[in-house]
Amino acid sequence: MRYPKRIGRLPVPGRKVKLAMAAMLLATTMAACGGDDDGDKSGAPKAPADIPTLTNDPLTLSFIWFEWPPAKALEDFANAEYKKLRPNVTVKVNTVPNANWHDAMFTQFAARKTDFDIAILDSQHIGEAVTNGNILDITDFVKKNIDTSAYNPYLLAAYGQYPQAETGQRDENAKLYGLPLLGDTWTMIYRKDLIGEKAPQTWDEMISVAAKCQADNPGVSGLAFHQANGSDAAAVTYNTVNGVYGGNLWNAKDRKIEGVLNDAAGQEAMDVLVNKMKPLTAKGSGNWFIDEVNASVAQGKACIAFQWIAASGGLLDPKQSTLGTTREQILGKLGFATLPTQKTNLVPLGGMGMHISAYSAKANQNEALNFMKWFEQADVQKKWAAAGGVPSRTDAIQSPEFLNSSPFAKVYADSVPRMRDMWNVPEYAQLVNIENTNVNAALNGAKDPKQALDEIAKEQQKVLDASRKKGGGGL
């Protein structure tokens, strides 16, 4: 993947900003769960199966995403390639800081008026948007225009289906509200010159290798990973370790978290994260997210790091790295591998889908449908891969255009069958806020690890139980 040659900066919100964000998240999610909203509770409005006549007048098709290299890559790619088909259309990808991404979309959704036509939603945002009727139901459109057999079923489910039956599966009869835009997962980045050419194969081995590397190389930390109390940073890190050590985030069928998340496997995962992994991180890394991990790797200050693949392109830029003056020299020191296994081989599902705003003008909704149909074609997906995207079509994932595009493309291809998502429910914003706060506190020594995990399970269970009483909830 050849993203724009920059690592970028993602601000980490301060305490006051976090508190304000938490209040907004609570208000927005309560609206999704019933509240006083007088909107249509029956679900999202339907898009037509056939694309209506498109306008020949100048039109700007607006997206909303967060600030990172793929956003610029998408805008450049669409304006170069989609204009060949629709010269009257200009694509604009508006961006906001990652920490504000959810609120930037859902405050406009709550007002029933958006300045964007296509919302790029995290998989976990879909339930909230569907429950409030904020995005179009594109089930009939997909049946008529998209070859669903060309995708791994779970990627279609994760980026568009609601509700989801079970992580890793897709219900062929379920409705679809979006289509894949960018696939993603974590890659393990390791210093080949410090730990050897072969990547650690198990999580325990990885920790042992990182500890030795740290001891042997003063000034270099054994590990670098996301720990921040913002976006979903700390939560994804814990959930990844939880999955690897055989834990579960919840029992989706029974909407049960307490006693599941904090069972023996969950407690072991928290102990590994806080007491074995955290001591191998750099001093002051308790609020690290994407940029800080990238900077640590680029400056040669980490033996092993974990990062989203879609955010890793800048690591190969000699202008930003102390590891070499050429891409080849950097790759002589950096290796990229799928995550180590332990009791399971699970990896976190990242990436996002495209979803059409229910409040966009009809001409723009029509254009959005046409764009989605165009974007999901095999040849376009391969071009998107070559331009810096991470495709979701199986033929594009396995194509030379993608596999040869970066040293971590094969990591993604090999990881797709191993992916596990979080909770795809309208209450997601509250659930992730609870988990981020407590995991971050445990990592920074403000809470005992067991106490933190028990509090996460207890508070998340309260959210689901309260929603059920109000008639909310997606499963």
Helices and strands as residue ranges (DSSP letters): H 15-32, E 59-66, H 69-85, E 89-96, G 98-100, H 101-110, E 118-122, G 123-125, H 126-131, H 139-145, G 148-150, H 153-160, E 161-162, E 175-176, E 179-182, E 186-191, H 192-195, H 203-216, E 221-224, H 233-244, H 264-271, I 272-277, G 278-280, G 285-287, H 290-298, E 302-308, G 309-311, G 313-316, G 318-320, H 327-333, E 334-337, E 347-348, E 352-356, H 362-375, H 378-387, H 394-397, H 400-403, H 409-415, G 416-418, E 419-420, H 428-443, H 449-469
